Amino acid sequence: MLVRPFVDEQGNEVIHLAIRTASQLEPPWRDMQRIKNEICGEEATAVQVMPPASELIDEADMYHMWVLSSRLPFTLARRAA
């Protein structure tokens, strides 16, 4: 696994996690959530990106997530107002 912290164009801290499995299969969602929790904390927000074809890099069976320094403006759960 690769853990790469960086600062985005707006000055926000982001952590890029690149994950590879021995089986070469995509890790189950629960495993990706566990990895995010163990490395960045249970309350961290992470995203996976499906890029436009022009930006696609598919040279290895690696799975990526970006852990953000703030929450997204949307969620699956209800938030208190």
N, C-alpha and C positions, 0 to 999 in steps of 0.2 A: 504494500500500500504506500502511496505517496501522499504526504500532507504538505501542501504548499500555501502558506499565508501570503497575501499580497494586498495592495491597496488599489481599489478600482478608480476609474476616471473621475468620480465624484468625491474621492477621498475616503470612501468607506472601506473598512477592513473586511476582507473576505477570505475564507479558507477553502481551497480547492482540495477535495479528497478524490484520488484516483484509486480504484479498487479493482483488484484482479483475483480471480478464484482459481484454485488448482484444477477444478473440474472444467474450466472454460465456459461454464454456464452462468447466466445472469443470476446474481445473488437474489434470493427472495426479499421482498419488501421488508419483512421483519428484521432480517439480517442487516440491511442497509440502515434501518432506523436504529438498531443496536450499535452499529459502528459510529453513527453520528452522535448518539448519546454518550458513548464511552469517550470519544475524542473531544467533542465540543460542548457536551452538556445536554440534559434532557429538555431544556427550554429553548435551545438554539433552533433556528429555522434554516432548513436546507432545501435546495431545489435541484432537480435534474433537468437538463435542457435537451430538447429535440431540435437541433439547429436546422436552418435552411440548407438545402442540398449544396449550395455553393460554399458553405462553411464546414461541411461534414469531413471529419477525419475518422476513418474506420480501419486502422492498421493493426489493431490489437484488441483482444477481448478484454477491454478495460471499461469500467463503469465509473462515471464521474458524478460528483455532487458538489455544489457550492454552498457553503455555510455562510449565511448573511449576518451582518452585525445588527440588523433590525428585522422586525417582522414584516411580512408582506401585508398589503392593504386588504387582503382577502384570506379566508381560511375555510376549512370544512366544519369547524366547530363554531358554536355561537359564542360571541364575546360579550362581556358585560359592557353596557353603554357608558 
